[in-house]
Amino acid sequence: MTRSRLWLIVTALAFLAWMGYLFSLTRDVERPAVHLSRPQFLIAEAVVIAHLDNRDGPIKATEVVYFVGKDRLAPGDQVDVPHLRESLHKWLADDGPPDWPVPGDFIIPLHGIVNGKDGWRAEVVPLPPSPGSPHGPRIYPVTPGTLQEMRAIPIGLP
């Protein structure tokens, strides 16, 4: 076997290995990628991971990531969230349904939290105004990517 043929075989194998590696990287990517709005979480009074059984609430907190206030919201508490239905809109162009599927687990930034005689009540933090961005409240499905992003945001730090 000549030296040029051996070189051709080695480079072809290296090319195939490189393409296989790039293909394996794309298999771990969420489709479509969901990104959290950092300002939305920085102004939140509470951030909970909650289970939604229906589109109109209430939500059931499964984990309280952050909470500010004298009364403590605990896992298992139900929170009445008016206008929850508007928060389920995806604002993504993924050719799927326009809303996140329910029942499911979601990351929910909350504000205006009140513990009244009827139980907890709060609103979803709206997205801050920004040119070219959607407006209104937004919640996020629990995925490995959204959990990693949420943990990277310094929620509650000055």
OpenMM code with the backbone's topology and positions (N, CA, C; nanometers):
from openmm import Vec3, app, unit

residues = "MET THR ARG SER ARG LEU TRP LEU ILE VAL THR ALA LEU ALA PHE LEU ALA TRP MET GLY TYR LEU PHE SER LEU THR ARG ASP VAL GLU ARG PRO ALA VAL HIS LEU SER ARG PRO GLN PHE LEU ILE ALA GLU ALA VAL VAL ILE ALA HIS LEU ASP ASN ARG ASP GLY PRO ILE LYS ALA THR GLU VAL VAL TYR PHE VAL GLY LYS ASP ARG LEU ALA PRO GLY ASP GLN VAL ASP VAL PRO HIS LEU ARG GLU SER LEU HIS LYS TRP LEU ALA ASP ASP GLY PRO PRO ASP TRP PRO VAL PRO GLY ASP PHE ILE ILE PRO LEU HIS GLY ILE VAL ASN GLY LYS ASP GLY TRP ARG ALA GLU VAL VAL PRO LEU PRO PRO SER PRO GLY SER PRO HIS GLY PRO ARG ILE TYR PRO VAL THR PRO GLY THR LEU GLN GLU MET ARG ALA ILE PRO ILE GLY LEU PRO".split()
positions = [
    Vec3(0.0857, -0.1170, 0.0000),
    Vec3(0.0000, 0.0000, 0.0000),
    Vec3(0.0905, 0.1236, 0.0000),
    Vec3(0.0547, 0.2147, -0.0863),
    Vec3(0.1382, 0.3335, -0.0985),
    Vec3(0.1097, 0.4309, 0.0152),
    Vec3(0.2013, 0.5228, 0.0297),
    Vec3(0.1899, 0.6197, 0.1377),
    Vec3(0.0691, 0.7115, 0.1187),
    Vec3(0.0378, 0.7490, -0.0027),
    Vec3(-0.0764, 0.8386, -0.0285),
    Vec3(-0.2098, 0.7701, 0.0027),
    Vec3(-0.2210, 0.6410, -0.0275),
    Vec3(-0.3437, 0.5682, 0.0051),
    Vec3(-0.3614, 0.5549, 0.1573),
    Vec3(-0.2546, 0.5275, 0.2256),
    Vec3(-0.2598, 0.5184, 0.3708),
    Vec3(-0.3010, 0.6533, 0.4306),
    Vec3(-0.2467, 0.7610, 0.3792),
    Vec3(-0.2825, 0.8954, 0.4265),
    Vec3(-0.4301, 0.9240, 0.3994),
    Vec3(-0.4820, 0.8851, 0.2854),
    Vec3(-0.6228, 0.9030, 0.2510),
    Vec3(-0.7124, 0.8261, 0.3492),
    Vec3(-0.6770, 0.7043, 0.3814),
    Vec3(-0.7566, 0.6236, 0.4738),
    Vec3(-0.7547, 0.6856, 0.6132),
    Vec3(-0.6401, 0.7306, 0.6602),
    Vec3(-0.6297, 0.7913, 0.7927),
    Vec3(-0.7129, 0.9194, 0.8007),
    Vec3(-0.7045, 1.0051, 0.6997),
    Vec3(-0.7815, 1.1302, 0.7011),
    Vec3(-0.9308, 1.1032, 0.6888),
    Vec3(-0.9704, 1.0035, 0.6102),
    Vec3(-1.1129, 0.9698, 0.5983),
    Vec3(-1.1667, 0.9188, 0.7318),
    Vec3(-1.0900, 0.8358, 0.8014),
    Vec3(-1.1323, 0.7866, 0.9324),
    Vec3(-1.1387, 0.9007, 1.0346),
    Vec3(-1.0434, 0.9921, 1.0299),
    Vec3(-1.0469, 1.1071, 1.1213),
    Vec3(-1.1684, 1.1944, 1.0918),
    Vec3(-1.2001, 1.2135, 0.9650),
    Vec3(-1.3176, 1.2929, 0.9274),
    Vec3(-1.4458, 1.2262, 0.9777),
    Vec3(-1.4593, 1.0954, 0.9584),
    Vec3(-1.5779, 1.0236, 1.0050),
    Vec3(-1.5882, 1.0278, 1.1578),
    Vec3(-1.4774, 1.0178, 1.2264),
    Vec3(-1.4801, 1.0263, 1.3731),
    Vec3(-1.5255, 1.1655, 1.4163),
    Vec3(-1.4775, 1.2690, 1.3489),
    Vec3(-1.5166, 1.4064, 1.3819),
    Vec3(-1.6660, 1.4277, 1.3567),
    Vec3(-1.7183, 1.3791, 1.2459),
    Vec3(-1.8617, 1.3925, 1.2156),
    Vec3(-1.9460, 1.3152, 1.3181),
    Vec3(-1.8990, 1.1985, 1.3585),
    Vec3(-1.9703, 1.1218, 1.4610),
    Vec3(-1.9734, 1.1949, 1.5942),
    Vec3(-1.8631, 1.2587, 1.6291),
    Vec3(-1.8578, 1.3364, 1.7526),
    Vec3(-1.9547, 1.4542, 1.7462),
    Vec3(-1.9564, 1.5279, 1.6368),
    Vec3(-2.0483, 1.6403, 1.6224),
    Vec3(-2.1936, 1.5937, 1.6273),
    Vec3(-2.2231, 1.4807, 1.5655),
    Vec3(-2.3583, 1.4258, 1.5696),
    Vec3(-2.3984, 1.3901, 1.7122),
    Vec3(-2.3057, 1.3321, 1.7885),
    Vec3(-2.3382, 1.2953, 1.9269),
    Vec3(-2.3642, 1.4193, 2.0119),
    Vec3(-2.2991, 1.5309, 1.9843),
    Vec3(-2.3251, 1.6547, 2.0579),
    Vec3(-2.4661, 1.7072, 2.0328),
    Vec3(-2.5153, 1.6904, 1.9118),
    Vec3(-2.6492, 1.7417, 1.8802),
    Vec3(-2.7590, 1.6559, 1.9408),
    Vec3(-2.7305, 1.5352, 1.9790),
    Vec3(-2.8332, 1.4472, 2.0364),
    Vec3(-2.8733, 1.4916, 2.1769),
    Vec3(-2.7874, 1.5656, 2.2474),
    Vec3(-2.8143, 1.6072, 2.3840),
    Vec3(-2.8801, 1.7441, 2.3940),
    Vec3(-2.9083, 1.8069, 2.2820),
    Vec3(-2.9642, 1.9422, 2.2813),
    Vec3(-3.1166, 1.9343, 2.2902),
    Vec3(-3.1746, 2.0195, 2.3781),
    Vec3(-3.3205, 2.0266, 2.3883),
    Vec3(-3.3759, 2.0916, 2.2623),
    Vec3(-3.4857, 2.0398, 2.2147),
    Vec3(-3.5502, 2.0985, 2.0972),
    Vec3(-3.6939, 2.1243, 2.1284),
    Vec3(-3.7413, 2.2434, 2.1186),
    Vec3(-3.6657, 2.3667, 2.1023),
    Vec3(-3.6028, 2.4065, 2.2347),
    Vec3(-3.4942, 2.4806, 2.2267),
    Vec3(-3.4260, 2.5248, 2.3487),
    Vec3(-3.5116, 2.6295, 2.4196),
    Vec3(-3.5290, 2.6140, 2.5494),
    Vec3(-3.6069, 2.7074, 2.6301),
    Vec3(-3.5088, 2.7833, 2.7183),
    Vec3(-3.5131, 2.9160, 2.7114),
    Vec3(-3.4244, 2.9987, 2.7919),
    Vec3(-3.5061, 3.0837, 2.8871),
    Vec3(-3.4583, 3.0950, 3.0102),
    Vec3(-3.5259, 3.1729, 3.1131),
    Vec3(-3.4923, 3.3211, 3.0982),
    Vec3(-3.5871, 3.4057, 3.1368),
    Vec3(-3.5647, 3.5498, 3.1379),
    Vec3(-3.5012, 3.5865, 3.2718),
    Vec3(-3.3739, 3.6183, 3.2683),
    Vec3(-3.3000, 3.6503, 3.3906),
    Vec3(-3.3638, 3.7651, 3.4695),
    Vec3(-3.4025, 3.8790, 3.4047),
    Vec3(-3.4646, 3.9872, 3.4821),
    Vec3(-3.5948, 3.9446, 3.5500),
    Vec3(-3.6680, 3.8545, 3.4881),
    Vec3(-3.7927, 3.8059, 3.5470),
    Vec3(-3.7652, 3.7354, 3.6801),
    Vec3(-3.6567, 3.6614, 3.6875),
    Vec3(-3.6237, 3.5888, 3.8099),
    Vec3(-3.5584, 3.6798, 3.9139),
    Vec3(-3.4875, 3.7821, 3.8695),
    Vec3(-3.4206, 3.8716, 3.9641),
    Vec3(-3.5184, 3.9585, 4.0422),
    Vec3(-3.6375, 3.9866, 3.9854),
    Vec3(-3.7347, 4.0689, 4.0571),
    Vec3(-3.8439, 3.9853, 4.1242),
    Vec3(-3.8351, 3.8536, 4.1111),
    Vec3(-3.9368, 3.7658, 4.1704),
    Vec3(-3.9249, 3.7639, 4.3227),
    Vec3(-4.0401, 3.7584, 4.3891),
    Vec3(-4.0438, 3.7445, 4.5351),
    Vec3(-4.0362, 3.5975, 4.5761),
    Vec3(-4.0694, 3.5103, 4.4834),
    Vec3(-4.0599, 3.3663, 4.5086),
    Vec3(-4.0396, 3.2957, 4.3752),
    Vec3(-3.9643, 3.1887, 4.3789),
    Vec3(-3.9474, 3.1021, 4.2625),
    Vec3(-3.9791, 2.9613, 4.3093),
    Vec3(-4.0775, 2.9002, 4.2455),
    Vec3(-4.1185, 2.7659, 4.2846),
    Vec3(-4.1165, 2.6731, 4.1641),
    Vec3(-4.0921, 2.5476, 4.1930),
    Vec3(-4.1155, 2.4425, 4.0951),
    Vec3(-4.2473, 2.3811, 4.1371),
    Vec3(-4.3438, 2.3845, 4.0469),
    Vec3(-4.4794, 2.3448, 4.0837),
    Vec3(-4.5378, 2.2507, 3.9799),
    Vec3(-4.6338, 2.1727, 4.0258),
    Vec3(-4.7069, 2.0822, 3.9380),
    Vec3(-4.8415, 2.1457, 3.9036),
    Vec3(-4.8716, 2.1510, 3.7748),
    Vec3(-5.0006, 2.2028, 3.7288),
    Vec3(-5.0854, 2.0867, 3.6818),
    Vec3(-5.2057, 2.0756, 3.7380),
    Vec3(-5.2989, 1.9725, 3.6945),
    Vec3(-5.3918, 2.0221, 3.5846),
    Vec3(-5.4223, 2.1531, 3.5872),
    Vec3(-5.5053, 2.2102, 3.4807),
    Vec3(-5.4592, 2.3531, 3.4536),
    Vec3(-5.5085, 2.4102, 3.3457),
    Vec3(-5.4621, 2.5410, 3.2985),
    Vec3(-5.5072, 2.6580, 3.3856),
    Vec3(-5.6064, 2.6398, 3.4700),
    Vec3(-5.6589, 2.7498, 3.5491),
    Vec3(-5.6127, 2.7463, 3.6946),
    Vec3(-5.5255, 2.6525, 3.7294),
    Vec3(-5.4714, 2.6478, 3.8650),
    Vec3(-5.5644, 2.5783, 3.9610),
    Vec3(-5.5364, 2.5760, 4.0861),
    Vec3(-5.4175, 2.6306, 4.1506),
    Vec3(-5.2938, 2.5456, 4.1224),
    Vec3(-5.1775, 2.6008, 4.1558),
    Vec3(-5.0540, 2.5256, 4.1397),
    Vec3(-5.0184, 2.4625, 4.2734),
    Vec3(-4.9475, 2.3513, 4.2688),
    Vec3(-4.9021, 2.2849, 4.3910),
    Vec3(-4.7499, 2.2881, 4.3913),
    Vec3(-4.6930, 2.3629, 4.4871),
    Vec3(-4.5474, 2.3782, 4.4948),
    Vec3(-4.4831, 2.2452, 4.5327),
    Vec3(-4.3912, 2.1973, 4.4514),
    Vec3(-4.3166, 2.0771, 4.4845),
    Vec3(-4.1794, 2.1115, 4.5420),
    Vec3(-4.1269, 2.2302, 4.5057),
    Vec3(-3.9997, 2.2782, 4.5608),
    Vec3(-4.0030, 2.4304, 4.5633),
    Vec3(-3.9613, 2.4889, 4.6729),
    Vec3(-3.9507, 2.6345, 4.6838),
    Vec3(-3.8027, 2.6688, 4.6709),
    Vec3(-3.7664, 2.7257, 4.5560),
    Vec3(-3.6271, 2.7580, 4.5284),
    Vec3(-3.5867, 2.8853, 4.6005),
    Vec3(-3.6750, 2.9843, 4.6017),
    Vec3(-3.6465, 3.1133, 4.6649),
    Vec3(-3.7773, 3.1704, 4.7172),
    Vec3(-3.7702, 3.2330, 4.8350),
    Vec3(-3.8890, 3.2972, 4.8908),
    Vec3(-3.8444, 3.4115, 4.9808),
    Vec3(-3.9114, 3.5255, 4.9687),
    Vec3(-3.8861, 3.6383, 5.0562),
    Vec3(-4.0184, 3.6732, 5.1234),
    Vec3(-4.0183, 3.6869, 5.2524),
    Vec3(-4.1413, 3.7168, 5.3257),
    Vec3(-4.1392, 3.6531, 5.4626),
    Vec3(-4.2313, 3.6979, 5.5472),
    Vec3(-4.2325, 3.6443, 5.6835),
    Vec3(-4.3032, 3.5100, 5.6910),
    Vec3(-4.4143, 3.4932, 5.6191),
    Vec3(-4.4781, 3.3613, 5.6125),
    Vec3(-4.4022, 3.2777, 5.5110),
    Vec3(-4.3774, 3.1544, 5.5424),
    Vec3(-4.2949, 3.0695, 5.4563),
    Vec3(-4.3821, 2.9796, 5.3701),
    Vec3(-4.3656, 2.9909, 5.2392),
    Vec3(-4.4301, 2.8996, 5.1448),
    Vec3(-4.3532, 2.7687, 5.1499),
    Vec3(-4.4232, 2.6584, 5.1671),
    Vec3(-4.3580, 2.5283, 5.1833),
    Vec3(-4.3967, 2.4354, 5.0686),
    Vec3(-4.3121, 2.3369, 5.0393),
    Vec3(-4.3496, 2.2373, 4.9400),
    Vec3(-4.4800, 2.1690, 4.9810),
    Vec3(-4.5676, 2.1498, 4.8858),
    Vec3(-4.6982, 2.0903, 4.9112),
    Vec3(-4.8089, 2.1936, 4.9223),
    Vec3(-4.7734, 2.3208, 4.9444),
    Vec3(-4.8747, 2.4272, 4.9525),
    Vec3(-4.9334, 2.4551, 4.8145),
    Vec3(-5.0625, 2.4882, 4.8153),
    Vec3(-5.1285, 2.5272, 4.6903),
    Vec3(-5.1357, 2.6786, 4.6837),
    Vec3(-5.1110, 2.7320, 4.5646),
    Vec3(-5.1120, 2.8756, 4.5426),
    Vec3(-5.2107, 2.9047, 4.4306),
    Vec3(-5.3047, 2.9949, 4.4576),
    Vec3(-5.3986, 3.0382, 4.3553),
    Vec3(-5.3292, 3.1445, 4.2703),
    Vec3(-5.3196, 3.1204, 4.1400),
    Vec3(-5.2516, 3.2117, 4.0484),
    Vec3(-5.3514, 3.2555, 3.9415),
    Vec3(-5.4074, 3.3784, 3.9560),
    Vec3(-5.4982, 3.4261, 3.8522),
    Vec3(-5.4212, 3.4481, 3.7219),
    Vec3(-5.4891, 3.4341, 3.6128),
    Vec3(-5.4307, 3.4542, 3.4794),
    Vec3(-5.3177, 3.3553, 3.4489),
    Vec3(-5.3239, 3.2371, 3.5088),
    Vec3(-5.2221, 3.1354, 3.4843),
    Vec3(-5.2246, 3.0895, 3.3385),
    Vec3(-5.3431, 3.0857, 3.2809),
    Vec3(-5.3585, 3.0396, 3.1431),
    Vec3(-5.2723, 3.1195, 3.0458),
    Vec3(-5.2613, 3.2532, 3.0658),
    Vec3(-5.1801, 3.3359, 2.9757),
    Vec3(-5.0308, 3.3063, 2.9907),
    Vec3(-4.9907, 3.2502, 3.1044),
    Vec3(-4.8489, 3.2221, 3.1297),
    Vec3(-4.8014, 3.0960, 3.0588),
    Vec3(-4.8925, 3.0146, 3.0097),
    Vec3(-4.8559, 2.8876, 2.9470),
    Vec3(-4.8181, 2.9024, 2.8000),
    Vec3(-4.8265, 3.0239, 2.7465),
    Vec3(-4.7955, 3.0451, 2.6052),
    Vec3(-4.6454, 3.0276, 2.5822),
    Vec3(-4.6077, 2.9527, 2.4776),
    Vec3(-4.4673, 2.9194, 2.4538),
    Vec3(-4.3837, 3.0351, 2.3992),
    Vec3(-4.4360, 3.1107, 2.3072),
    Vec3(-4.3609, 3.2151, 2.2355),
    Vec3(-4.2417, 3.1561, 2.1625),
    Vec3(-4.2581, 3.0343, 2.1119),
    Vec3(-4.1537, 2.9688, 2.0338),
    Vec3(-4.2096, 2.9304, 1.8978),
    Vec3(-4.1239, 2.9245, 1.7994),
    Vec3(-4.1657, 2.8812, 1.6670),
    Vec3(-4.1199, 2.7366, 1.6479),
    Vec3(-4.1860, 2.6441, 1.7160),
    Vec3(-4.1453, 2.5041, 1.7066),
    Vec3(-4.2455, 2.4187, 1.6299),
    Vec3(-4.3408, 2.4824, 1.5633),
    Vec3(-4.4431, 2.4132, 1.4841),
    Vec3(-4.5292, 2.3194, 1.5673),
    Vec3(-4.5326, 2.3387, 1.6966),
    Vec3(-4.6161, 2.2584, 1.7844),
    Vec3(-4.7335, 2.3409, 1.8331),
    Vec3(-4.8056, 2.2904, 1.9324),
    Vec3(-4.9165, 2.3680, 1.9885),
    Vec3(-4.8630, 2.4956, 2.0541),
    Vec3(-4.9457, 2.6010, 2.0624),
    Vec3(-4.8974, 2.7286, 2.1151),
    Vec3(-4.8775, 2.7316, 2.2664),
    Vec3(-4.9330, 2.6355, 2.3399),
    Vec3(-4.9214, 2.6346, 2.4854),
    Vec3(-4.8458, 2.5104, 2.5321),
    Vec3(-4.7839, 2.5229, 2.6496),
    Vec3(-4.7171, 2.4079, 2.7102),
    Vec3(-4.8209, 2.3040, 2.7506),
    Vec3(-4.7888, 2.1750, 2.7373),
    Vec3(-4.8852, 2.0715, 2.7753),
    Vec3(-4.9040, 2.0640, 2.9260),
    Vec3(-5.0275, 2.0480, 2.9680),
    Vec3(-5.0643, 2.0358, 3.1094),
    Vec3(-5.1397, 1.9056, 3.1237),
    Vec3(-5.1212, 1.8223, 3.2246),
    Vec3(-5.0448, 1.8408, 3.3467),
    Vec3(-4.8944, 1.8299, 3.3226),
    Vec3(-4.8198, 1.8951, 3.4117),
    Vec3(-4.6746, 1.8938, 3.4037),
    Vec3(-4.6125, 1.9755, 3.5148),
    Vec3(-4.4790, 1.9701, 3.5204),
    Vec3(-4.4037, 2.0462, 3.6195),
    Vec3(-4.3435, 2.1692, 3.5533),
    Vec3(-4.3496, 2.2841, 3.6241),
    Vec3(-4.3052, 2.4105, 3.5681),
    Vec3(-4.2257, 2.4897, 3.6706),
    Vec3(-4.1344, 2.5733, 3.6202),
    Vec3(-4.0627, 2.6698, 3.7021),
    Vec3(-4.1420, 2.7989, 3.6941),
    Vec3(-4.1826, 2.8520, 3.8101),
    Vec3(-4.2734, 2.9667, 3.8117),
    Vec3(-4.2169, 3.0770, 3.9006),
    Vec3(-4.1818, 3.1935, 3.8406),
    Vec3(-4.1435, 3.3098, 3.9221),
    Vec3(-4.2693, 3.3852, 3.9644),
    Vec3(-4.2817, 3.4136, 4.0946),
    Vec3(-4.4034, 3.4750, 4.1480),
    Vec3(-4.3737, 3.6082, 4.2165),
    Vec3(-4.4753, 3.6952, 4.2199),
    Vec3(-4.4687, 3.8189, 4.2978),
    Vec3(-4.6078, 3.8503, 4.3499),
    Vec3(-4.6165, 3.9445, 4.4413),
    Vec3(-4.7453, 3.9783, 4.5014),
    Vec3(-4.8012, 3.8649, 4.5842),
    Vec3(-4.7152, 3.7961, 4.6576),
    Vec3(-4.7562, 3.6768, 4.7323),
    Vec3(-4.8272, 3.7188, 4.8609),
    Vec3(-4.9450, 3.6626, 4.8808),
    Vec3(-5.0255, 3.6926, 4.9991),
    Vec3(-5.0751, 3.5609, 5.0580),
    Vec3(-5.0590, 3.5466, 5.1888),
    Vec3(-5.1128, 3.4303, 5.2582),
    Vec3(-5.2363, 3.4780, 5.3335),
    Vec3(-5.3519, 3.4689, 5.2687),
    Vec3(-5.4768, 3.5152, 5.3281),
    Vec3(-5.5554, 3.4028, 5.3904),
    Vec3(-5.6791, 3.4338, 5.4258),
    Vec3(-5.7643, 3.3325, 5.4887),
    Vec3(-5.8036, 3.2223, 5.3913),
    Vec3(-5.7998, 3.2516, 5.2599),
    Vec3(-5.8309, 3.1499, 5.1590),
    Vec3(-5.7078, 3.0750, 5.1114),
    Vec3(-5.5918, 3.1010, 5.1706),
    Vec3(-5.4683, 3.0348, 5.1311),
    Vec3(-5.3765, 3.1290, 5.0545),
    Vec3(-5.2753, 3.0720, 4.9928),
    Vec3(-5.1769, 3.1508, 4.9200),
    Vec3(-5.2353, 3.2026, 4.7892),
    Vec3(-5.1949, 3.3245, 4.7550),
    Vec3(-5.2352, 3.3858, 4.6280),
    Vec3(-5.1149, 3.4643, 4.5760),
    Vec3(-5.0860, 3.4537, 4.4461),
    Vec3(-4.9727, 3.5234, 4.3861),
    Vec3(-4.9967, 3.5392, 4.2367),
    Vec3(-4.9121, 3.6174, 4.1739),
    Vec3(-4.9169, 3.6367, 4.0289),
    Vec3(-4.7820, 3.5992, 3.9702),
    Vec3(-4.7850, 3.5571, 3.8432),
    Vec3(-4.6614, 3.5266, 3.7727),
    Vec3(-4.5950, 3.6595, 3.7351),
    Vec3(-4.4651, 3.6670, 3.7569),
    Vec3(-4.3903, 3.7881, 3.7224),
    Vec3(-4.3929, 3.8050, 3.5709),
    Vec3(-4.4366, 3.9233, 3.5214),
    Vec3(-4.4357, 3.9442, 3.3767),
    Vec3(-4.2936, 3.9670, 3.3259),
    Vec3(-4.2753, 3.9409, 3.1983),
    Vec3(-4.1463, 3.9698, 3.1367),
    Vec3(-4.1251, 4.1204, 3.1354),
    Vec3(-4.0057, 4.1683, 3.1677),
    Vec3(-3.9813, 4.3116, 3.1634),
    Vec3(-3.9887, 4.3626, 3.0194),
    Vec3(-4.0317, 4.4876, 3.0007),
    Vec3(-4.0402, 4.5403, 2.8650),
    Vec3(-3.9024, 4.5488, 2.8001),
    Vec3(-3.8966, 4.5004, 2.6779),
    Vec3(-3.7734, 4.5033, 2.6014),
    Vec3(-3.8094, 4.5055, 2.4536),
    Vec3(-3.7447, 4.5889, 2.3732),
    Vec3(-3.7800, 4.5964, 2.2312),
    Vec3(-3.7627, 4.4615, 2.1618),
    Vec3(-3.8645, 4.4223, 2.0905),
    Vec3(-3.8601, 4.2984, 2.0141),
    Vec3(-3.8884, 4.1730, 2.0928),
    Vec3(-3.9106, 4.1837, 2.2213),
    Vec3(-3.9373, 4.0666, 2.3044),
    Vec3(-4.0861, 4.0564, 2.3320),
    Vec3(-4.1350, 3.9356, 2.3623),
    Vec3(-4.2761, 3.9209, 2.3988),
    Vec3(-4.3031, 3.9868, 2.5331),
    Vec3(-4.4279, 4.0186, 2.5586),
    Vec3(-4.4681, 4.0806, 2.6846),
    Vec3(-4.5639, 3.9875, 2.7578),
    Vec3(-4.5819, 4.0118, 2.8860),
    Vec3(-4.6756, 3.9338, 2.9656),
    Vec3(-4.6050, 3.8318, 3.0515),
    Vec3(-4.6818, 3.7564, 3.1306),
    Vec3(-4.6222, 3.6563, 3.2196),
    Vec3(-4.5773, 3.5333, 3.1417),
    Vec3(-4.4773, 3.4641, 3.1975),
    Vec3(-4.4266, 3.3450, 3.1310),
    Vec3(-4.3755, 3.2478, 3.2361),
    Vec3(-4.4124, 3.1198, 3.2202),
    Vec3(-4.3576, 3.0136, 3.3046),
    Vec3(-4.2817, 2.9170, 3.2143),
    Vec3(-4.2025, 2.8304, 3.2741),
    Vec3(-4.1099, 2.7472, 3.1978),
    Vec3(-4.1238, 2.6010, 3.2387),
    Vec3(-4.1227, 2.5084, 3.1422),
    Vec3(-4.1296, 2.3668, 3.1783),
    Vec3(-4.0004, 2.3230, 3.2463),
    Vec3(-4.0106, 2.2247, 3.3329),
    Vec3(-3.8930, 2.1711, 3.4006),
    Vec3(-3.8234, 2.0751, 3.3050),
    Vec3(-3.7024, 2.1107, 3.2662),
    Vec3(-3.6152, 2.0259, 3.1849),
    Vec3(-3.4752, 2.0366, 3.2450),
    Vec3(-3.3855, 1.9481, 3.2089),
    Vec3(-3.2483, 1.9626, 3.2607),
    Vec3(-3.1868, 2.0986, 3.2262),
    Vec3(-3.2149, 2.1496, 3.1067),
    Vec3(-3.1597, 2.2783, 3.0663),
    Vec3(-3.2169, 2.3950, 3.1448),
    Vec3(-3.3490, 2.3962, 3.1673),
    Vec3(-3.4087, 2.5072, 3.2415),
    Vec3(-3.3690, 2.5026, 3.3893),
    Vec3(-3.3563, 2.3832, 3.4454),
    Vec3(-3.3103, 2.3729, 3.5846),
    Vec3(-3.1673, 2.4238, 3.5987),
    Vec3(-3.0819, 2.3911, 3.5030),
    Vec3(-2.9436, 2.4370, 3.5075),
    Vec3(-2.9373, 2.5896, 3.4948),
    Vec3(-3.0169, 2.6463, 3.4038),
    Vec3(-3.0202, 2.7921, 3.3899),
    Vec3(-3.0720, 2.8594, 3.5160),
    Vec3(-3.1781, 2.8039, 3.5748),
    Vec3(-3.2350, 2.8626, 3.6953),
    Vec3(-3.1327, 2.8632, 3.8092),
    Vec3(-3.0585, 2.7557, 3.8258),
    Vec3(-2.9602, 2.7475, 3.9334),
    Vec3(-2.8418, 2.8422, 3.9091),
    Vec3(-2.8197, 2.8830, 3.7838),
    Vec3(-2.7101, 2.9750, 3.7524),
    Vec3(-2.7484, 3.1206, 3.7769),
    Vec3(-2.8779, 3.1515, 3.7887),
    Vec3(-2.9231, 3.2887, 3.8130),
    Vec3(-2.9099, 3.3181, 3.9630),
    Vec3(-2.8442, 3.4275, 4.0003),
    Vec3(-2.8281, 3.4586, 4.1432),
    Vec3(-2.9557, 3.5164, 4.2041),
    Vec3(-3.0573, 3.4350, 4.2169),
    Vec3(-3.1869, 3.4794, 4.2678),
    Vec3(-3.1726, 3.5196, 4.4144),
    Vec3(-3.2175, 3.6389, 4.4490),
    Vec3(-3.2171, 3.6852, 4.5865),
    Vec3(-3.0882, 3.7477, 4.6330),
    Vec3(-2.9866, 3.7534, 4.5478),
    Vec3(-2.8626, 3.8188, 4.5878),
    Vec3(-2.8699, 3.9672, 4.5524),
    Vec3(-2.8130, 4.0548, 4.6358),
    Vec3(-2.8190, 4.1993, 4.6055),
    Vec3(-2.7333, 4.2353, 4.4863),
] * unit.nanometer
topology = app.Topology()
chain = topology.addChain("A")
for resn in residues:
    res = topology.addResidue(resn, chain)
    for name in ("N", "CA", "C"):
        topology.addAtom(name, app.Element.getBySymbol(name[0]), res)
